[in-house]
Amino acid sequence: MSDNSAQTPNADLVSSAYSQALEVIAAVEPRVAEATRKELADQRSSLKLIASENYASPAVLLTMGTWFSDKYAEGTVGHRFYAACQNVDTIESLAAEHARELFGAEYAYVQPHSGIDANLTAYWAILAHRVEGPWLKNAGVKNMNDLSDADWEKLRHEFGNQRLLGMSLDAGGHLTHGFRPNISGKMFHQQQYGTNPETGLIDYDALRAKAKEFKPLILVAGYSAYPRRVNFAKMREIADEVGATLMVDMAHFAGLVAGKVFQGDEDPVPHAHIVTSTSHKSLRGPRGGFILSTEEYAPSVDRGCPMVLGGPLSHVMAAKAVAFAEARTPAFQTYSQNVADNAKSLAEGFLSRDAKLVTGGTDNHIVLLDVAKYGLTGRQAESALLDAGVVTNRNSVPNDPNGAWYTTGIRFGTPALTTRGFGHDEFDKVAELVVDVLSNTEAGVNKAGAPSKATYKLADGMADKVRGISAELLDKHPLYPGLELS
Ligand SMILES: *Cc1c(COP(=O)(O)O)cnc(C)c1O
């Protein structure tokens, strides 16, 4: 049983808080109140398998709706560009303290607005620490403004000529890890590492060889669609061998780190110089980002706002403090272990029905299904599943023959439904429903009658049948049980 299958704490209070809040909103713009009600109903009635989504607690959600939103607080705790930040200082210090304790980090910066913002802030912190600092020292000046215009141009050139090595998008990396069209692929000379085409696993020897040849300033580890654990001790060894800063982006799997499912070599915090993350995925907090670092990098990380980031979202920082406090409880560790166990159940459910999985399984919270054997693209599979009330997202598989738009994979994640209390039997049923939908979907043709990568035909009656069975599962494990809007 999962920790969250019980009644929502303070369900009556939460019900009246939201009912009244919606009344206040409806008095100004009823359509917003209505869409907000409908969003809850929709989330309650769909099988959410999107690997990057979750359901935050009412305490976390309620914390975001306050007057902290009205406050400007550029700068850092005790060192603000704005007056009257004493209460923001309180909540930012609390969020950072909880983050340090939760992850065993030397330093925590909780201002980034999202995972992408955290990565951008981290990149500039590394450039400040490794390029700007030594440059200014060499030039014998303290401050960039003291450089001559000619020297400033030289320094700008240095910033723009650094190297970054990250995991490629189609191997499961993130856009911000050096994908060419992303800002990270433009601000750095970039190269990418992938996975072994046979096994689908990261090939550390190939990665080491590439790092030795390319000599990156930054080695980025972390992923959005890799269904396996990473050895961060080995990553650090490789970074040290080539003098790179190791940055780990744990946006997806932070909950498994917080919940102590990933320990030792699989815990990025003791091994990386800088760790970036979101707070809203497996960590189950508010939508946002944060950075953990060593003392060495802390002064550079602190310059995030206002040098890279806009003013901090104080209401969200307050919610991060609440979510990190929740993640420090034994119940969260149980939850995280359930997330990983449930991913195994889902993978076994697929394999026992002859489905093909990238890497042949999972040992984190992600399962990546290759849909080629059903004669479908990822896009067709995603749409057919959605018609049946199963919410997933299409995803590339390594060396995807259909490219990044149509793709050949469907990515599943267990964090959200585990929050609802789904366990082994429910995830096995989910695998059965998915295979049933895909086996009963045919690829369509375009207007000219040629095979299409987008259109499809789901067998008559399938959508209703699957929706009926999912509704039973969802009714057994309600979202926010006891929360009723009047
Ligand atoms: C989701 C994700 C991000 C981006 O997070 P946002 O909050 O959407 O900006 C960055 N890196 C990785 C690895 C992710 O999975």
The ligand as a MOL file (V3000), in Angstrom:
LIG
                    3D

  0  0  0     0  0            999 V3000
M  V30 BEGIN CTAB
M  V30 COUNTS 15 15 0 0 0
M  V30 BEGIN ATOM
M  V30 1 C 11.9920 18.3720 -17.1890 0
M  V30 2 C 13.4610 18.5410 -17.3280 0
M  V30 3 C 14.0230 19.8170 -17.4080 0
M  V30 4 C 13.1900 21.0570 -17.5630 0
M  V30 5 O 12.3880 21.3780 -16.5200 0
M  V30 6 P 11.3320 22.5970 -16.6840 0
M  V30 7 O 10.8920 22.8400 -15.2780 0
M  V30 8 O 10.2870 22.1320 -17.5940 0
M  V30 9 O 12.1000 23.7710 -17.2110 0
M  V30 10 C 15.3880 19.9220 -17.4420 0
M  V30 11 N 16.1770 18.8340 -17.4120 0
M  V30 12 C 15.6720 17.5890 -17.3540 0
M  V30 13 C 16.6060 16.4160 -17.3340 0
M  V30 14 C 14.2910 17.3970 -17.3290 0
M  V30 15 O 13.7960 16.1510 -17.3090 0
M  V30 END ATOM
M  V30 BEGIN BOND
M  V30 1 1 1 2
M  V30 2 1 2 3
M  V30 3 2 2 14
M  V30 4 1 3 4
M  V30 5 2 3 10
M  V30 6 1 4 5
M  V30 7 1 5 6
M  V30 8 2 6 7
M  V30 9 1 6 8
M  V30 10 1 6 9
M  V30 11 1 10 11
M  V30 12 2 11 12
M  V30 13 1 12 13
M  V30 14 1 12 14
M  V30 15 1 14 15
M  V30 END BOND
M  V30 END CTAB
M  END
